[in-house]
Structure formats: C-alpha cells, structure tokens
Amino acid sequence: MKKTIFVLGAGKGCGNRVAEKFGMNDFRVILMARSEEHLAEYKKEFDDKGIEVYTKAADASKPHSITKAFDELKAQFGVPDVLFYNVGITGLDADLKEAKDVDLLMKRYQVDVAGAYHAIQQVLGEEFSAKNGAILVTGGGLSLYPMDEYLPLSMDKASLRAMCITLHNKLKEQNVYVGMLTVTDVIAPGQKCDPSLLAEDFWKLYTERKECEMVH
C-alpha cells in the first residue's frame, strides 16, 4: 500500500524539496500552506514530475485550521506515515513592523513551536504507531547559537529542539520516530544549506530512524 506524507509548510525552499524526495520514493504527497494560490502552483510542478500530490490550505498560526485540515485529510487518506513540520517565521527582528513585546513572542511561538506540537497530536494514535509513523521537523542553528538579531526565533528554535528530543525519547516506545534537522545557515540553492541537500538529510533521518537530531 502506498505511503503518505503530510507536509505542513510547503514552499519553494526546503518544504517542497523534501516532499519531492519522498514523492520520488513512491509516497503520496499532501502539501499544506496558507496560500491556495501557491498550493495550486506547487501542485502543477509535482504533477509535471509524475508525483501523486494533493493540497490542503492550513494556517499554522491557528490551531483550529490545523485540526480541520488534518481531519479532512485523514478522512480521505487515513493517518499519514510521515508528518513533516516545516513552518517558521525567520525574518530579522529589525524588519519587524510591530513592537517586539510579549504579544509578538506569543504569536511567533504559536507558529514556530505550538503549531508543531498541535500538528503532531493530530496524527498520534494506534494507527500511526502501527504504521511505524515518523515525525520530521525543521530545526534551526539558533537553538544552539542564539542571536540578539533573531531573539524570538532563537527562543522558539530552542523550545522546538527541546520538544523534539523529549518526544523522540517518549514516542520510540510506541514505534514512532521523531527526527529534527537543525539547519545552521540560510536555505538557498547552491549554498551550504541547499534545499536538495537538506532533503537528502531528511530522507536519511527517516530511513535510518536512529538519532533524534542531525545538524547541517
């Protein structure tokens, strides 16, 4: 039976390249992002490559949006074999159009960390365990080397890393693998963190199912 990957945080960077890697290995790909217009564009690209792909609009900043999208997808395709969470707000603090206050920190945390936790809860259960399910998460080098210029993101990536390590140790007893790729540079084609290279790392995490974290 064909396996399925849910990709929350589809996009022309890491998200789509990871999705393509799994699709080329006979996975059914479900792309999720906020923009239906962008999703339609991505779908055409995957269709042109002969990858079975479907799309669903979802907003990681709104838990009810994640719940609704996952409920609809599970009703259509069943619980996925892999969940890939690739959502994060990565802009420089200097570019913020709003004050760097508690409200901003909470908004960022919802997208960067709480959204990941909530999405994971939508797939956990007996069916996911029976499939030896895997949860893959895009982490950041700011969790290891925080910077004042990226203070909210530094805080969030540290929290996300702590969550993944904790869940990795807990869920392996349920035959569920949790793996994080900690990305230490800007994601861009032809650079150290080329999306295609990151996709290979995520595939290695998934197939080997050993360590919780890989640093790139």
C-alpha positions as CSV (number, residue, x, y, z in Angstrom):
1,M,0.0,0.0,0.0
2,K,1.3,3.4,-0.9
3,K,2.6,5.5,2.0
4,T,1.6,9.1,2.6
5,I,3.5,12.2,3.8
6,F,1.7,15.3,5.2
7,V,3.9,18.4,4.6
8,L,2.8,21.3,6.7
9,G,4.8,24.3,5.5
10,A,5.0,23.6,1.7
11,G,7.1,26.1,-0.2
12,K,9.8,26.6,-2.8
13,G,12.6,26.1,-0.2
14,C,13.0,23.1,2.0
15,G,9.4,22.1,2.1
16,N,8.8,21.2,-1.5
17,R,12.3,19.6,-2.0
18,V,11.6,17.2,1.0
19,A,8.2,16.5,-0.4
20,E,9.7,15.8,-3.8
21,K,12.3,13.4,-2.3
22,F,9.6,11.4,-0.6
23,G,7.3,11.5,-3.7
24,M,10.2,10.1,-5.8
25,N,10.3,7.2,-3.4
26,D,6.7,6.3,-4.1
27,F,5.0,8.4,-1.4
28,R,1.7,10.1,-1.9
29,V,2.4,13.8,-1.1
30,I,0.0,16.1,0.7
31,L,1.1,19.8,0.6
32,M,-0.2,22.2,3.1
33,A,0.3,26.0,3.3
34,R,-1.8,29.1,3.9
35,S,-2.0,30.3,0.2
36,E,-4.3,28.3,-2.1
37,E,-2.8,30.1,-5.0
38,H,0.7,29.0,-4.1
39,L,-0.5,25.4,-3.5
40,A,-2.1,25.3,-7.0
41,E,1.3,26.3,-8.4
42,Y,3.2,23.7,-6.4
43,K,0.7,21.0,-7.4
44,K,1.3,21.7,-11.1
45,E,5.1,21.3,-10.5
46,F,4.6,18.0,-8.8
47,D,2.1,16.8,-11.4
48,D,4.6,17.6,-14.1
49,K,7.1,15.3,-12.3
50,G,4.7,12.4,-12.1
51,I,4.3,12.6,-8.3
52,E,0.9,11.9,-6.8
53,V,0.1,15.1,-5.0
54,Y,-2.8,16.7,-3.2
55,T,-3.1,20.1,-1.5
56,K,-4.9,21.5,1.5
57,A,-4.9,25.1,2.9
58,A,-3.9,25.3,6.5
59,D,-2.7,28.1,8.8
60,A,-0.2,27.0,11.5
61,S,-0.9,30.1,13.5
62,K,-4.5,28.9,14.1
63,P,-4.9,25.5,15.8
64,H,-8.5,25.1,14.6
65,S,-7.2,25.4,11.0
66,I,-4.7,22.6,11.5
67,T,-7.3,20.4,13.2
68,K,-9.8,21.0,10.4
69,A,-7.3,20.3,7.6
70,F,-5.9,17.2,9.3
71,D,-9.4,15.8,10.0
72,E,-10.4,16.2,6.3
73,L,-7.2,14.7,5.1
74,K,-7.4,11.7,7.5
75,A,-10.9,11.1,6.4
76,Q,-9.8,11.0,2.7
77,F,-6.3,9.3,3.0
78,G,-6.1,7.9,6.5
79,V,-3.5,8.7,9.1
80,P,-0.2,9.5,7.3
81,D,3.0,7.5,7.5
82,V,5.1,10.7,7.9
83,L,4.4,14.2,9.2
84,F,6.8,16.9,8.2
85,Y,6.6,20.2,10.0
86,N,8.4,22.9,8.1
87,V,6.9,26.1,9.4
88,G,8.7,29.0,11.0
89,I,8.9,32.8,10.9
90,T,12.6,33.6,10.0
91,G,12.8,37.3,9.4
92,L,15.2,39.6,11.1
93,D,13.9,41.4,14.1
94,A,15.0,44.7,12.6
95,D,12.4,44.2,9.9
96,L,9.5,43.8,12.3
97,K,6.6,46.1,11.7
98,E,5.3,45.6,15.3
99,A,6.9,46.0,18.7
100,K,9.0,43.2,20.0
101,D,6.8,42.6,23.0
102,V,5.0,39.7,24.7
103,D,2.2,39.6,22.2
104,L,4.7,39.2,19.4
105,L,6.6,36.5,21.2
106,M,3.3,34.6,21.7
107,K,2.4,34.9,18.1
108,R,5.8,33.6,17.0
109,Y,5.7,30.8,19.5
110,Q,2.3,29.7,18.2
111,V,3.7,29.2,14.7
112,D,7.2,28.0,15.5
113,V,6.5,25.7,18.3
114,A,2.9,25.2,19.4
115,G,1.8,24.7,15.9
116,A,4.2,21.8,15.6
117,Y,3.1,20.3,18.8
118,H,-0.6,20.6,17.8
119,A,0.0,19.0,14.4
120,I,1.8,16.1,16.0
121,Q,-1.1,15.5,18.3
122,Q,-3.4,15.2,15.2
123,V,-1.6,12.1,13.9
124,L,-0.6,10.2,17.1
125,G,-2.5,7.1,18.0
126,E,-2.7,3.4,17.4
127,E,-2.9,3.7,13.6
128,F,0.2,5.9,13.4
129,S,2.1,3.5,15.7
130,A,1.0,0.5,13.7
131,K,2.5,2.2,10.6
132,N,5.8,2.9,12.4
133,G,5.0,6.5,11.8
134,A,7.6,9.2,11.6
135,I,7.6,12.9,12.6
136,L,10.2,15.1,10.9
137,V,10.8,18.7,11.9
138,T,12.9,21.6,10.5
139,G,15.0,23.0,13.3
140,G,17.5,25.9,13.3
141,G,21.0,26.6,14.4
142,L,19.7,29.4,16.5
143,S,18.7,26.8,19.0
144,L,22.4,26.1,19.5
145,Y,23.8,29.6,18.8
146,P,21.2,32.2,19.7
147,M,21.5,35.8,18.3
148,D,20.0,39.0,19.5
149,E,19.0,40.0,16.0
150,Y,16.8,36.9,15.9
151,L,15.7,36.8,19.5
152,P,12.1,35.4,19.1
153,L,13.3,32.8,16.6
154,S,16.3,31.8,18.8
155,M,13.9,31.3,21.7
156,D,11.5,29.3,19.6
157,K,14.0,27.1,17.9
158,A,15.4,26.2,21.4
159,S,11.9,25.3,22.5
160,L,11.3,23.3,19.4
161,R,14.5,21.3,19.8
162,A,13.6,20.5,23.4
163,M,10.2,19.3,22.3
164,C,11.6,17.1,19.6
165,I,14.2,15.5,21.9
166,T,11.6,14.8,24.6
167,L,9.1,13.3,22.1
168,H,11.8,11.3,20.4
169,N,12.6,9.5,23.7
170,K,9.0,9.1,24.7
171,L,7.4,8.0,21.4
172,K,10.0,5.5,20.3
173,E,8.3,3.2,22.8
174,Q,5.2,3.5,20.6
175,N,7.2,2.7,17.4
176,V,7.0,6.3,16.4
177,Y,10.2,8.1,15.2
178,V,10.8,11.8,15.8
179,G,13.7,13.4,14.0
180,M,14.9,17.0,13.6
181,L,17.2,18.5,11.1
182,T,19.0,21.5,12.7
183,V,19.8,23.9,9.8
184,T,22.7,26.2,10.6
185,D,22.7,28.6,7.6
186,V,20.3,30.3,5.1
187,I,18.4,27.8,3.0
188,A,19.3,28.7,-0.6
189,P,20.1,26.8,-3.8
190,G,23.8,26.4,-4.4
191,Q,24.7,27.2,-0.8
192,K,25.7,25.1,2.2
193,C,22.1,24.5,3.0
194,D,20.8,23.8,-0.5
195,P,17.2,22.5,-0.2
196,S,18.2,19.4,-2.2
197,L,20.9,18.6,0.3
198,L,18.5,19.1,3.2
199,A,16.0,16.7,1.5
200,E,18.7,14.0,1.4
201,D,19.3,14.6,5.2
202,F,15.6,14.3,6.0
203,W,15.4,11.1,3.9
204,K,18.4,9.7,5.9
205,L,16.7,10.6,9.2
206,Y,13.5,8.8,8.1
207,T,15.1,5.6,6.7
208,E,17.7,5.1,9.5
209,R,15.4,6.1,12.4
210,K,18.3,6.4,14.8
211,E,19.4,9.7,16.2
212,C,16.9,12.4,17.1
213,E,18.9,15.2,15.6
214,M,21.1,15.8,12.6
215,V,23.0,19.1,12.2
216,H,23.6,20.5,8.7
